[in-house]
């Protein structure tokens, strides 16, 4: 189904998606106004001067996430800038509210270097309880997130990296069960080393140290390549320990798992046929996967996941981030660690009681998700 | 009445004052999710890429004001920084919603130089439909506002300056009628040349070119003083054309109007007695005025206004800013000009049908205010 027309119609009808409301929905008397604003509010400010921790008791920051993007790497749209990316960030704010009852403010930035982005986010950080970085291009996204995590006292989470990695790990845990494999024994090929691919590689390495091979448009990332930037060199810490060179089709031979976060149609039926028996295919390019599930299955794939809501096994960040932030805000967690991510992935996987080839991942509408994940973000 | 206890109680009970909501309050089906977020939202982003004006049709920015402060000059609290100023800014967001149905996000900044503040606000500006600067100290506030007005394509309005100036002008228009004066003939003494005092002087000059004398803690601002910074030198363009030196009590002799935006108890009964017959006193220091109304009246004052809600004639910015921003957003106004401010002041004054000594300013609860002001911001 094409959602373009419905999207334009709904956005026009409501003139956007979000609004603000007062928490106190009883009558706002003149007396209350004098308590919510001057002169009474001064007592609240003084209490925070004395104890900055009181910020969370007295202001909306206790349940507030900023969704921040510079619009440099949006969906399938690329670098569309701050204005055109606003509907996407406001959409993310809608998801935060809908799935986790978290208030969220979309902030799109008209600056684009890591220094400027870090400086801006640090400057506005006291206004929020947590920060969700969104649709910021690689490799800048890595430096930006790392610096902010080191310098701020609230959680900073780049969802394109970690949300995707968590849901991929959840799906793989169940796909392992369906195909009778152990992740630690698996040979995994990851196609695409942008934000998502990099985070997937790091999290899988942390979880089970499988044999991972990363592939970009020039072939396998290996220590013999002379064209690697710093970010790709870092990936060598977690992948291709043996130093193999070659193409995607070379390295796919005998592989157990293909994870694509790259581009439409990259994976052919021929390539799937050269993989290990009953291979697992996560073809996550959006909106068109690296290979369509029916083609992959005909070529022998045992389990196929995509990013699409109209196909089985949708790898959707919305399975993870609402619960992650719900837990971080409720439990006063300042850093989302790898352990948190792995715990969240296990929780998501466990919500599928009897995994099958067409059900390794719960539905995004599953209301158990947010409370179950939030409980392990401690 | 002391509102401290009620303020602490309400802020704690509701854990802050504001929340976000979806505009669409019907059931959020899976289909709608695919229209509000990926994949459907891409069509909305593309429409904005093609025509950036569509931002207002499709996103919440059409009804969104950022309330931005660095917390450097809050109420009577001074420089309390970004965390402790959050309750005040969130309170302002509450006023925006309550009085004008405008969505508002409080942003408190952890940067404090004009360069950093301007850079940060420019960086986040695409996320908002207008910017309300709040509680930023003088003289930095002047440079910050001027630079942002010149560089941004959305309205930027420092409410401590212009909101106060508009309401003071409105009150003076009616006080002139009550005491049978013409503003253009009046001798006016303004005590305090911070954000509010400066804006009052400029707006009164623009409106009627009365004789204005500005006074700071060292006496009358005059061309003979050697201690004036650039900002105070600029005030000489609008005041003290004749170059008089002296103290507050010197210059008050024979004055028609005293406007205090300075500090508690500065004005004595003796000084009031030296003013022109039936003088007008605007004693706006908060929470304790330059002189209490009963003392001023006993000394001969015909009309007294203060900043307090428990006394007659409250000069309250909330009379002006909700309607100003309502009009700017609805009428696509990019700059709030002096003409807008004067029109707004006239509208506010005209809402008092028969001005008297104890009613020169309408109540902040008067529901005619916002639509009447919005209509003239065109």
Interface residues (C-beta under 8 A of the other chain):
Chain A: X1 X3 X4 X5 X6 X7 X8 X9 X10 X11 X12 X14 X15 X16 X17 X18 X19 X20 X21 X22 X23 X24 X28 X30 X31 X32 X33 X34 X35 X36 X37 X38 X39 X40 X41 X42 X43 X44 X45 X46 X47 X48 X49 X52 X55 X56 X57 X58 X59 X60 X61 X62 X63 X74 X75 X76 X77 X80 X81 X82 X83 X84 X85 X86 X87 X88 X90 X91 X92 X93 X94 X95 X97 X98 X103 X104 X105 X106 X107 X108 X109 X110 X111 X116 X119 X120 X122 X123 X124 X125 X126 X127 X286 X287 X309 X365
Chain B: X1 X3 X4 X5 X6 X7 X8 X9 X10 X11 X12 X14 X15 X16 X17 X18 X19 X20 X21 X22 X23 X24 X28 X30 X31 X32 X33 X34 X35 X36 X37 X38 X39 X40 X41 X42 X43 X44 X45 X46 X47 X48 X49 X52 X55 X56 X57 X58 X59 X60 X61 X62 X63 X74 X75 X76 X77 X80 X81 X82 X83 X84 X85 X86 X87 X88 X90 X91 X92 X93 X94 X95 X97 X98 X103 X104 X105 X106 X107 X108 X109 X110 X111 X116 X119 X120 X122 X123 X124 X125 X126 X127 X286 X287 X309 X365
